[in-house]
């Protein structure tokens, strides 16, 4: 399964990338939402992990763009964020996100959490 990870914090990106690779995912990265939108056509990911707060374009705007585009609207989007309050999760789901995983996340279970959210 191919994952596009949009995360601006290098340490978080590294840990998530290593965790996902160990879980059998092929991981592609982007440092912000604009970069993620540019990479999505090239990568053709099966799932997109978005940080909520990023420079250039945040995860909220990125998700809106992905869900508005017929070419990307079916790709499951999962927010990887510290914003896991009920109102924020509801906001993410209303945008069309498949789910949210809170930060800090458990590197040992990240792959399982993604699989559970997307139903594989």
The first five atom37 places (N, CA, C, CB, O) and aatype in JSON, in Angstrom:
{
  "aatype": [20, 20, 20, 20, 20, 20, 20, 20, 20, 20, 20, 20, 20, 20, 20, 20, 20, 20, 20, 20, 20, 20, 20, 20, 20, 20, 20, 20, 20, 20, 20, 20, 20, 20, 20, 20, 20, 20, 20, 20, 20, 20, 20, 20, 20, 20, 20, 20, 20, 20, 20, 20, 20, 20, 20, 20, 20, 20, 20, 20, 20, 20, 20, 20, 20, 20, 20, 20, 20, 20, 20, 20, 20, 20, 20, 20, 20, 20, 20, 20, 20, 20, 20, 20, 20, 20, 20, 20, 20, 20, 20, 20, 20, 20, 20, 20, 20, 20, 20, 20, 20, 20, 20, 20, 20, 20, 20, 20, 20, 20, 20, 20, 20, 20, 20, 20, 20, 20, 20, 20],
  "atom_mask": [
    [1, 1, 1, 1, 1],
    [1, 1, 1, 1, 1],
    [1, 1, 1, 1, 1],
    [1, 1, 1, 1, 1],
    [1, 1, 1, 1, 1],
    [1, 1, 1, 1, 1],
    [1, 1, 1, 1, 1],
    [1, 1, 1, 1, 1],
    [1, 1, 1, 1, 1],
    [1, 1, 1, 1, 1],
    [1, 1, 1, 1, 1],
    [1, 1, 1, 1, 1],
    [1, 1, 1, 1, 1],
    [1, 1, 1, 1, 1],
    [1, 1, 1, 1, 1],
    [1, 1, 1, 1, 1],
    [1, 1, 1, 1, 1],
    [1, 1, 1, 1, 1],
    [1, 1, 1, 1, 1],
    [1, 1, 1, 1, 1],
    [1, 1, 1, 1, 1],
    [1, 1, 1, 1, 1],
    [1, 1, 1, 1, 1],
    [1, 1, 1, 1, 1],
    [1, 1, 1, 1, 1],
    [1, 1, 1, 1, 1],
    [1, 1, 1, 1, 1],
    [1, 1, 1, 1, 1],
    [1, 1, 1, 1, 1],
    [1, 1, 1, 1, 1],
    [1, 1, 1, 1, 1],
    [1, 1, 1, 1, 1],
    [1, 1, 1, 1, 1],
    [1, 1, 1, 1, 1],
    [1, 1, 1, 1, 1],
    [1, 1, 1, 1, 1],
    [1, 1, 1, 1, 1],
    [1, 1, 1, 1, 1],
    [1, 1, 1, 1, 1],
    [1, 1, 1, 1, 1],
    [1, 1, 1, 1, 1],
    [1, 1, 1, 1, 1],
    [1, 1, 1, 1, 1],
    [1, 1, 1, 1, 1],
    [1, 1, 1, 1, 1],
    [1, 1, 1, 1, 1],
    [1, 1, 1, 1, 1],
    [1, 1, 1, 1, 1],
    [1, 1, 1, 1, 1],
    [1, 1, 1, 1, 1],
    [1, 1, 1, 1, 1],
    [1, 1, 1, 1, 1],
    [1, 1, 1, 1, 1],
    [1, 1, 1, 1, 1],
    [1, 1, 1, 1, 1],
    [1, 1, 1, 1, 1],
    [1, 1, 1, 1, 1],
    [1, 1, 1, 1, 1],
    [1, 1, 1, 1, 1],
    [1, 1, 1, 1, 1],
    [1, 1, 1, 1, 1],
    [1, 1, 1, 1, 1],
    [1, 1, 1, 1, 1],
    [1, 1, 1, 1, 1],
    [1, 1, 1, 1, 1],
    [1, 1, 1, 1, 1],
    [1, 1, 1, 1, 1],
    [1, 1, 1, 1, 1],
    [1, 1, 1, 1, 1],
    [1, 1, 1, 1, 1],
    [1, 1, 1, 1, 1],
    [1, 1, 1, 1, 1],
    [1, 1, 1, 1, 1],
    [1, 1, 1, 1, 1],
    [1, 1, 1, 1, 1],
    [1, 1, 1, 1, 1],
    [1, 1, 1, 1, 1],
    [1, 1, 1, 1, 1],
    [1, 1, 1, 1, 1],
    [1, 1, 1, 1, 1],
    [1, 1, 1, 1, 1],
    [1, 1, 1, 1, 1],
    [1, 1, 1, 1, 1],
    [1, 1, 1, 1, 1],
    [1, 1, 1, 1, 1],
    [1, 1, 1, 1, 1],
    [1, 1, 1, 1, 1],
    [1, 1, 1, 1, 1],
    [1, 1, 1, 1, 1],
    [1, 1, 1, 1, 1],
    [1, 1, 1, 1, 1],
    [1, 1, 1, 1, 1],
    [1, 1, 1, 1, 1],
    [1, 1, 1, 1, 1],
    [1, 1, 1, 1, 1],
    [1, 1, 1, 1, 1],
    [1, 1, 1, 1, 1],
    [1, 1, 1, 1, 1],
    [1, 1, 1, 1, 1],
    [1, 1, 1, 1, 1],
    [1, 1, 1, 1, 1],
    [1, 1, 1, 1, 1],
    [1, 1, 1, 1, 1],
    [1, 1, 1, 1, 1],
    [1, 1, 1, 1, 1],
    [1, 1, 1, 1, 1],
    [1, 1, 1, 1, 1],
    [1, 1, 1, 1, 1],
    [1, 1, 1, 1, 1],
    [1, 1, 1, 1, 1],
    [1, 1, 1, 1, 1],
    [1, 1, 1, 1, 1],
    [1, 1, 1, 1, 1],
    [1, 1, 1, 1, 1],
    [1, 1, 1, 1, 1],
    [1, 1, 1, 1, 1],
    [1, 1, 1, 1, 1],
    [1, 1, 1, 1, 1],
    [1, 1, 1, 1, 1],
    [1, 1, 1, 1, 1]
  ],
  "atom_positions": [
    [[0.84, -1.17, 0.0], [0.0, 0.0, 0.0], [0.89, 1.23, 0.0], [-0.96, 0.0, 1.21], [1.85, 1.31, 0.76]],
    [[0.55, 2.19, -0.86], [1.32, 3.43, -0.95], [0.67, 4.51, -0.09], [1.43, 3.9, -2.42], [-0.53, 4.74, -0.16]],
    [[1.5, 5.17, 0.71], [1.06, 6.24, 1.59], [1.79, 7.52, 1.21], [1.3, 5.88, 3.09], [3.01, 7.52, 1.05]],
    [[1.05, 8.6, 1.08], [1.64, 9.92, 0.95], [1.5, 10.6, 2.3], [0.96, 10.77, -0.21], [0.39, 10.82, 2.78]],
    [[2.62, 10.91, 2.92], [2.66, 11.53, 4.25], [3.02, 13.0, 4.09], [3.69, 10.81, 5.17], [4.12, 13.33, 3.65]],
    [[2.09, 13.87, 4.45], [2.34, 15.31, 4.42], [2.54, 15.78, 5.86], [1.16, 16.1, 3.72], [1.59, 15.85, 6.64]],
    [[3.78, 16.08, 6.19], [4.17, 16.44, 7.56], [5.36, 17.37, 7.5], [4.5, 15.16, 8.41], [6.35, 17.07, 6.83]],
    [[5.28, 18.51, 8.2], [6.35, 19.5, 8.13], [7.43, 19.33, 9.19], [5.77, 20.88, 8.25], [8.51, 19.91, 9.06]],
    [[7.18, 18.55, 10.23], [8.18, 18.35, 11.28], [9.09, 17.18, 10.89], [7.5, 18.08, 12.66], [8.63, 16.04, 10.8]],
    [[10.39, 17.44, 10.67], [11.29, 16.38, 10.22], [11.34, 15.16, 11.13], [12.66, 16.93, 10.09], [11.39, 14.03, 10.64]],
    [[11.32, 15.36, 12.45], [11.38, 14.23, 13.38], [10.12, 13.36, 13.29], [11.57, 14.74, 14.8], [10.21, 12.13, 13.28]],
    [[8.97, 14.01, 13.23], [7.71, 13.27, 13.12], [7.65, 12.54, 11.79], [6.49, 14.23, 13.27], [7.22, 11.39, 11.71]],
    [[8.09, 13.23, 10.73], [8.11, 12.61, 9.41], [9.0, 11.37, 9.4], [8.6, 13.63, 8.36], [8.62, 10.33, 8.85]],
    [[10.16, 11.47, 10.02], [11.1, 10.34, 10.07], [10.5, 9.16, 10.82], [12.42, 10.78, 10.73], [10.53, 8.03, 10.33]],
    [[9.96, 9.4, 12.0], [9.39, 8.32, 12.81], [8.22, 7.67, 12.08], [8.94, 8.86, 14.18], [8.11, 6.45, 12.05]],
    [[7.34, 8.48, 11.51], [6.18, 7.93, 10.78], [6.65, 7.13, 9.57], [5.23, 9.07, 10.34], [6.13, 6.04, 9.31]],
    [[7.61, 7.66, 8.85], [8.11, 6.96, 7.66], [8.71, 5.61, 8.03], [9.17, 7.83, 6.93], [8.41, 4.6, 7.38]],
    [[9.55, 5.57, 9.06], [10.16, 4.32, 9.5], [9.1, 3.33, 9.98], [11.19, 4.59, 10.61], [9.16, 2.14, 9.67]],
    [[8.15, 3.82, 10.75], [7.09, 2.98, 11.28], [6.26, 2.37, 10.16], [6.19, 3.77, 12.21], [5.93, 1.18, 10.18]],
    [[5.91, 3.19, 9.18], [5.07, 2.71, 8.08], [5.82, 1.74, 7.18], [4.55, 3.89, 7.26], [5.25, 0.76, 6.7]],
    [[7.08, 2.02, 6.94], [7.88, 1.08, 6.14], [7.98, -0.28, 6.83], [9.3, 1.65, 5.88], [7.87, -1.32, 6.19]],
    [[8.19, -0.25, 8.13], [8.27, -1.5, 8.9], [6.95, -2.27, 8.84], [8.65, -1.22, 10.36], [6.94, -3.49, 8.9]],
    [[5.83, -1.53, 8.71], [4.5, -2.15, 8.63], [4.16, -2.59, 7.2], [3.44, -1.18, 9.13], [3.07, -3.1, 6.95]],
    [[5.1, -2.4, 6.27], [4.89, -2.88, 4.91], [4.37, -1.87, 3.91], [3.97, -3.99, 4.95], [4.03, -2.23, 2.79]],
    [[4.31, -0.61, 4.31], [3.83, 0.44, 3.41], [4.99, 1.0, 2.59], [3.15, 1.57, 4.21], [6.14, 1.0, 3.03]],
    [[4.69, 1.47, 1.4], [5.62, 2.27, 0.61], [5.27, 3.71, 0.93], [5.53, 1.95, -0.95], [4.12, 4.12, 0.78]],
    [[6.25, 4.49, 1.38], [5.97, 5.84, 1.88], [6.62, 6.9, 1.01], [6.46, 5.98, 3.31], [7.8, 6.82, 0.67]],
    [[5.81, 7.89, 0.66], [6.26, 9.08, -0.05], [5.96, 10.26, 0.87], [5.57, 9.25, -1.47], [4.96, 10.24, 1.59]],
    [[6.8, 11.28, 0.85], [6.61, 12.39, 1.77], [6.44, 13.72, 1.05], [7.78, 12.47, 2.73], [6.87, 13.92, -0.09]],
    [[5.8, 14.62, 1.77], [5.65, 16.01, 1.36], [5.8, 16.85, 2.62], [4.27, 16.28, 0.63], [5.44, 16.4, 3.71]],
    [[6.34, 18.05, 2.48], [6.58, 18.9, 3.65], [5.45, 19.87, 3.96], [7.83, 19.68, 3.45], [5.47, 20.53, 4.99]],
    [[4.46, 19.96, 3.07], [3.32, 20.84, 3.29], [2.2, 20.43, 2.34], [3.71, 22.34, 3.1], [2.37, 19.53, 1.51]],
    [[1.08, 21.1, 2.46], [-0.08, 20.76, 1.64], [0.11, 21.01, 0.16], [-1.25, 21.52, 2.11], [-0.34, 20.21, -0.66]],
    [[0.77, 22.09, -0.19], [1.0, 22.38, -1.61], [1.86, 21.3, -2.24], [1.66, 23.75, -1.78], [1.61, 20.86, -3.37]],
    [[2.88, 20.88, -1.53], [3.75, 19.82, -2.03], [2.97, 18.51, -2.13], [4.97, 19.64, -1.1], [3.17, 17.74, -3.08]],
    [[2.09, 18.25, -1.18], [1.28, 17.03, -1.22], [0.38, 17.03, -2.45], [0.43, 16.9, 0.06], [0.26, 16.01, -3.13]],
    [[-0.25, 18.16, -2.75], [-1.12, 18.24, -3.93], [-0.32, 18.01, -5.21], [-1.83, 19.61, -3.98], [-0.81, 17.39, -6.15]],
    [[0.9, 18.51, -5.24], [1.75, 18.33, -6.43], [2.19, 16.88, -6.57], [2.97, 19.24, -6.35], [2.33, 16.39, -7.69]],
    [[2.41, 16.19, -5.47], [2.93, 14.82, -5.5], [1.85, 13.76, -5.71], [3.66, 14.52, -4.22], [2.15, 12.65, -6.15]],
    [[0.61, 14.09, -5.41], [-0.44, 13.07, -5.43], [-0.62, 12.44, -6.82], [-1.75, 13.68, -4.96], [-0.84, 11.23, -6.91]],
    [[-0.54, 13.23, -7.88], [-0.69, 12.67, -9.23], [0.49, 11.77, -9.58], [-0.82, 13.8, -10.27], [0.33, 10.73, -10.22]],
    [[1.66, 12.18, -9.16], [2.89, 11.42, -9.43], [2.91, 10.09, -8.66], [4.13, 12.25, -9.05], [3.26, 9.05, -9.21]],
    [[2.53, 10.14, -7.39], [2.63, 9.0, -6.49], [1.44, 8.05, -6.62], [2.74, 9.49, -5.07], [1.6, 6.83, -6.52]],
    [[0.25, 8.61, -6.82], [-1.0, 7.84, -6.85], [-1.13, 6.99, -5.6], [-1.07, 6.96, -8.1], [-1.18, 5.76, -5.67]],
    [[-1.19, 7.65, -4.43], [-1.22, 6.91, -3.17], [-2.56, 6.21, -2.94], [-0.92, 7.84, -2.0], [-3.59, 6.59, -3.5]],
    [[-2.5, 5.18, -2.1], [-3.71, 4.49, -1.68], [-4.35, 5.19, -0.48], [-3.4, 3.03, -1.33], [-5.55, 5.05, -0.24]],
    [[-3.55, 5.93, 0.26], [-4.02, 6.69, 1.42], [-3.1, 7.89, 1.6], [-4.05, 5.79, 2.7], [-1.91, 7.84, 1.28]],
    [[-3.67, 8.98, 2.14], [-2.9, 10.19, 2.4], [-2.99, 10.51, 3.88], [-3.41, 11.39, 1.53], [-4.09, 10.6, 4.44]],
    [[-1.84, 10.67, 4.52], [-1.77, 11.12, 5.91], [-1.42, 12.59, 5.91], [-0.72, 10.3, 6.73], [-0.41, 13.0, 5.34]],
    [[-2.26, 13.4, 6.54], [-2.07, 14.85, 6.55], [-1.9, 15.38, 7.96], [-3.24, 15.55, 5.87], [-2.72, 15.11, 8.84]],
    [[-0.86, 16.13, 8.16], [-0.75, 16.93, 9.38], [-1.77, 18.05, 9.26], [0.72, 17.49, 9.59], [-2.0, 18.56, 8.16]],
    [[-2.38, 18.44, 10.34], [-3.39, 19.51, 10.3], [-2.71, 20.87, 10.13], [-4.25, 19.5, 11.59], [-3.17, 21.7, 9.34]],
    [[-1.62, 21.1, 10.87], [-0.96, 22.41, 10.86], [0.37, 22.31, 10.11], [-0.74, 22.92, 12.3], [1.33, 21.71, 10.6]],
    [[0.41, 22.92, 8.91], [1.63, 22.93, 8.09], [1.75, 24.31, 7.44], [1.6, 21.8, 7.0], [0.75, 25.02, 7.29]],
    [[2.96, 24.69, 7.06], [3.14, 25.95, 6.33], [2.65, 25.81, 4.89], [4.63, 26.38, 6.35], [2.35, 24.71, 4.43]],
    [[2.56, 26.92, 4.21], [2.15, 26.98, 2.79], [0.66, 26.7, 2.64], [2.95, 25.98, 1.95], [-0.1, 27.58, 2.22]],
    [[0.24, 25.5, 2.98], [-1.18, 25.12, 2.96], [-1.39, 24.08, 4.04], [-1.61, 24.57, 1.54], [-0.71, 23.05, 4.07]],
    [[-2.33, 24.35, 4.95], [-2.54, 23.41, 6.05], [-3.32, 22.18, 5.59], [-3.28, 24.11, 7.19], [-3.79, 22.11, 4.46]],
    [[-3.44, 21.22, 6.47], [-4.13, 19.99, 6.15], [-5.59, 20.17, 5.83], [-3.99, 19.04, 7.27], [-6.14, 19.47, 4.98]],
    [[-6.24, 21.1, 6.51], [-7.65, 21.39, 6.28], [-7.88, 21.82, 4.83], [-8.15, 22.5, 7.25], [-8.74, 21.26, 4.15]],
    [[-7.11, 22.79, 4.36], [-7.24, 23.26, 2.97], [-6.82, 22.19, 1.97], [-6.39, 24.52, 2.76], [-7.41, 22.05, 0.9]],
    [[-5.79, 21.43, 2.32], [-5.33, 20.36, 1.45], [-6.42, 19.31, 1.27], [-4.06, 19.71, 2.01], [-6.68, 18.87, 0.15]],
    [[-7.05, 18.92, 2.36], [-8.13, 17.94, 2.3], [-9.29, 18.47, 1.46], [-8.62, 17.58, 3.73], [-9.87, 17.73, 0.66]],
    [[-9.63, 19.74, 1.64], [-10.71, 20.34, 0.83], [-10.38, 20.23, -0.66], [-10.93, 21.82, 1.22], [-11.25, 19.88, -1.46]],
    [[-9.15, 20.53, -1.03], [-8.74, 20.45, -2.44], [-8.79, 19.01, -2.95], [-7.32, 21.01, -2.61], [-9.25, 18.77, -4.06]],
    [[-8.31, 18.08, -2.14], [-8.31, 16.67, -2.54], [-9.73, 16.15, -2.75], [-7.6, 15.82, -1.5], [-9.99, 15.42, -3.71]],
    [[-10.63, 16.52, -1.87], [-12.0, 16.02, -1.95], [-12.82, 16.74, -3.03], [-12.68, 16.18, -0.6], [-13.85, 16.23, -3.47]],
    [[-12.36, 17.91, -3.46], [-13.05, 18.64, -4.53], [-12.62, 18.17, -5.92], [-12.8, 20.12, -4.39], [-13.29, 18.47, -6.91]],
    [[-11.52, 17.46, -6.0], [-10.98, 17.02, -7.29], [-11.43, 15.59, -7.59], [-9.42, 17.12, -7.3], [-11.13, 14.69, -6.81]],
    [[-12.16, 15.36, -8.69], [-12.61, 14.01, -9.02], [-11.47, 12.99, -9.11], [-13.36, 14.04, -10.33], [-11.68, 11.8, -8.87]],
    [[-10.28, 13.43, -9.46], [-9.14, 12.53, -9.6], [-8.61, 12.03, -8.25], [-8.03, 13.22, -10.37], [-7.96, 10.99, -8.18]],
    [[-8.89, 12.77, -7.18], [-8.35, 12.41, -5.86], [-9.4, 12.23, -4.78], [-7.38, 13.46, -5.42], [-9.07, 11.83, -3.66]],
    [[-10.64, 12.51, -5.08], [-11.66, 12.5, -4.02], [-11.89, 11.14, -3.37], [-12.96, 12.99, -4.58], [-12.36, 11.08, -2.23]],
    [[-11.58, 10.05, -4.06], [-11.79, 8.73, -3.5], [-10.62, 8.23, -2.65], [-12.04, 7.75, -4.61], [-10.74, 7.2, -1.98]],
    [[-9.5, 8.95, -2.66], [-8.35, 8.53, -1.86], [-8.65, 8.83, -0.39], [-7.04, 9.26, -2.32], [-8.95, 9.97, -0.04]],
    [[-8.56, 7.82, 0.48], [-8.8, 8.08, 1.9], [-7.75, 9.04, 2.47], [-8.78, 6.77, 2.69], [-6.55, 8.89, 2.23]],
    [[-8.24, 10.02, 3.21], [-7.38, 11.0, 3.89], [-7.51, 10.77, 5.38], [-7.76, 12.47, 3.5], [-8.62, 10.72, 5.92]],
    [[-6.38, 10.64, 6.04], [-6.36, 10.49, 7.49], [-5.52, 11.62, 8.06], [-5.79, 9.08, 7.91], [-4.37, 11.81, 7.66]],
    [[-6.09, 12.35, 9.0], [-5.33, 13.41, 9.65], [-4.45, 12.81, 10.74], [-6.27, 14.49, 10.24], [-4.91, 12.01, 11.56]],
    [[-3.2, 13.19, 10.73], [-2.21, 12.82, 11.74], [-1.93, 14.11, 12.5], [-0.87, 12.18, 11.1], [-1.15, 14.95, 12.04]],
    [[-2.58, 14.28, 13.65], [-2.62, 15.59, 14.25], [-2.72, 15.57, 15.77], [-3.75, 16.36, 13.69], [-3.19, 14.6, 16.37]],
    [[-2.27, 16.65, 16.37], [-2.45, 16.83, 17.8], [-3.87, 17.32, 18.11], [-1.41, 17.83, 18.35], [-4.29, 17.31, 19.26]],
    [[-4.59, 17.75, 17.07], [-5.95, 18.28, 17.24], [-6.95, 17.13, 17.2], [-6.28, 19.33, 16.15], [-7.59, 16.89, 16.18]],
    [[-7.08, 16.42, 18.31], [-7.98, 15.28, 18.34], [-9.2, 15.52, 19.25], [-7.23, 14.05, 18.79], [-9.85, 14.57, 19.69]],
    [[-9.49, 16.8, 19.52], [-10.69, 17.1, 20.27], [-11.9, 16.76, 19.38], [-10.72, 18.6, 20.72], [-11.79, 16.75, 18.15]],
    [[-13.02, 16.47, 20.0], [-14.21, 16.04, 19.27], [-14.61, 17.03, 18.17], [-15.37, 15.85, 20.23], [-15.01, 16.61, 17.08]],
    [[-14.52, 18.32, 18.44], [-14.91, 19.3, 17.42], [-13.97, 19.26, 16.22], [-14.93, 20.71, 18.02], [-14.41, 19.42, 15.08]],
    [[-12.69, 19.06, 16.46], [-11.72, 18.99, 15.37], [-11.9, 17.71, 14.55], [-10.29, 19.06, 15.92], [-11.83, 17.74, 13.33]],
    [[-12.13, 16.6, 15.24], [-12.36, 15.33, 14.54], [-13.63, 15.44, 13.69], [-12.48, 14.15, 15.55], [-13.65, 15.0, 12.55]],
    [[-14.67, 16.02, 14.25], [-15.92, 16.21, 13.5], [-15.7, 17.08, 12.27], [-17.0, 16.83, 14.4], [-16.26, 16.82, 11.21]],
    [[-14.9, 18.11, 12.43], [-14.57, 19.0, 11.31], [-13.83, 18.23, 10.21], [-13.7, 20.19, 11.79], [-14.13, 18.4, 9.03]],
    [[-12.88, 17.38, 10.6], [-12.12, 16.57, 9.64], [-13.04, 15.6, 8.91], [-10.99, 15.81, 10.35], [-12.96, 15.46, 7.69]],
    [[-13.91, 14.93, 9.64], [-14.82, 13.97, 9.03], [-15.82, 14.66, 8.1], [-15.57, 13.19, 10.1], [-16.18, 14.12, 7.06]],
    [[-16.25, 15.86, 8.48], [-17.17, 16.63, 7.63], [-16.52, 17.01, 6.3], [-17.65, 17.89, 8.36], [-17.2, 17.18, 5.29]],
    [[-15.2, 17.16, 6.31], [-14.46, 17.46, 5.07], [-14.34, 16.25, 4.16], [-13.08, 17.99, 5.41], [-14.0, 16.38, 2.99]],
    [[-14.61, 15.08, 4.71], [-14.46, 13.86, 3.93], [-13.3, 12.99, 4.37], [-14.31, 14.2, 2.51], [-13.02, 11.98, 3.72]],
    [[-12.63, 13.37, 5.45], [-11.52, 12.55, 5.95], [-12.06, 11.2, 6.43], [-10.76, 13.27, 7.1], [-13.18, 11.1, 6.92]],
    [[-11.25, 10.18, 6.29], [-11.62, 8.84, 6.73], [-11.44, 8.68, 8.24], [-10.8, 7.78, 6.0], [-12.07, 7.82, 8.85]],
    [[-10.58, 9.52, 8.83], [-10.34, 9.43, 10.26], [-9.21, 10.31, 10.72], [-10.07, 8.02, 10.65], [-8.63, 11.06, 9.93]],
    [[-8.9, 10.21, 12.0], [-7.82, 10.99, 12.61], [-7.0, 10.09, 13.52], [-8.38, 12.21, 13.4], [-7.54, 9.22, 14.21]],
    [[-5.71, 10.3, 13.49], [-4.8, 9.62, 14.41], [-4.09, 10.71, 15.19], [-3.78, 8.68, 13.64], [-3.52, 11.64, 14.61]],
    [[-4.14, 10.6, 16.5], [-3.57, 11.64, 17.35], [-2.07, 11.58, 17.46], [-4.16, 11.54, 18.71], [-1.45, 10.52, 17.38]],
    [[-1.49, 12.76, 17.63], [-0.07, 12.9, 17.94], [0.03, 13.2, 19.43], [0.61, 14.02, 17.08], [-0.79, 13.95, 19.95]],
    [[0.99, 12.65, 20.09], [1.97, 11.73, 19.55], [1.31, 10.37, 19.28], [3.17, 11.56, 20.53], [0.46, 9.92, 20.04]],
    [[1.72, 9.75, 18.19], [1.17, 8.45, 17.82], [2.1, 7.35, 18.29], [0.94, 8.37, 16.29], [3.27, 7.6, 18.58]],
    [[1.58, 6.14, 18.35], [2.37, 4.98, 18.72], [2.98, 4.4, 17.45], [1.5, 3.9, 19.48], [2.27, 3.86, 16.61]],
    [[4.29, 4.52, 17.31], [4.98, 4.05, 16.1], [4.78, 2.55, 15.88], [6.47, 4.37, 16.2], [4.84, 2.08, 14.74]],
    [[4.56, 1.81, 16.94], [4.4, 0.36, 16.82], [3.03, -0.02, 16.24], [4.58, -0.3, 18.17], [2.88, -1.11, 15.7]],
    [[2.04, 0.87, 16.35], [0.69, 0.53, 15.89], [0.18, 1.42, 14.76], [-0.27, 0.61, 17.05], [-0.96, 1.26, 14.32]],
    [[0.99, 2.34, 14.3], [0.53, 3.29, 13.27], [-0.01, 2.57, 12.03], [1.68, 4.23, 12.87], [-1.08, 2.92, 11.54]],
    [[0.71, 1.6, 11.54], [0.26, 0.86, 10.36], [-1.08, 0.19, 10.58], [1.29, -0.17, 9.97], [-1.95, 0.23, 9.71]],
    [[-1.26, -0.44, 11.74], [-2.54, -1.09, 12.07], [-3.67, -0.09, 12.16], [-2.42, -1.86, 13.38], [-4.78, -0.36, 11.72]],
    [[-3.38, 1.09, 12.72], [-4.41, 2.12, 12.83], [-4.87, 2.56, 11.44], [-3.89, 3.32, 13.63], [-6.06, 2.73, 11.19]],
    [[-3.92, 2.75, 10.54], [-4.27, 3.16, 9.18], [-5.1, 2.07, 8.51], [-2.98, 3.45, 8.35], [-6.13, 2.36, 7.9]],
    [[-4.66, 0.84, 8.61], [-5.42, -0.27, 8.0], [-6.84, -0.35, 8.57], [-4.69, -1.6, 8.22], [-7.79, -0.6, 7.84]],
    [[-6.97, -0.16, 9.87], [-8.3, -0.21, 10.51], [-9.2, 0.91, 9.98], [-8.17, -0.11, 12.04], [-10.38, 0.69, 9.72]],
    [[-8.64, 2.1, 9.83], [-9.44, 3.24, 9.37], [-9.91, 3.03, 7.93], [-8.64, 4.53, 9.47], [-11.07, 3.31, 7.6]],
    [[-9.02, 2.54, 7.07], [-9.39, 2.37, 5.65], [-10.03, 1.01, 5.38], [-8.17, 2.54, 4.77], [-10.47, 0.75, 4.26]],
    [[-10.09, 0.16, 6.39], [-10.8, -1.1, 6.26], [-10.08, -2.19, 5.49], [-12.07, -0.84, 5.62], [-10.71, -2.95, 4.75]],
    [[-8.76, -2.27, 5.66], [-8.03, -3.37, 5.01], [-7.19, -4.11, 6.03], [-7.15, -2.85, 3.87], [-6.5, -5.07, 5.68]]
  ]
}
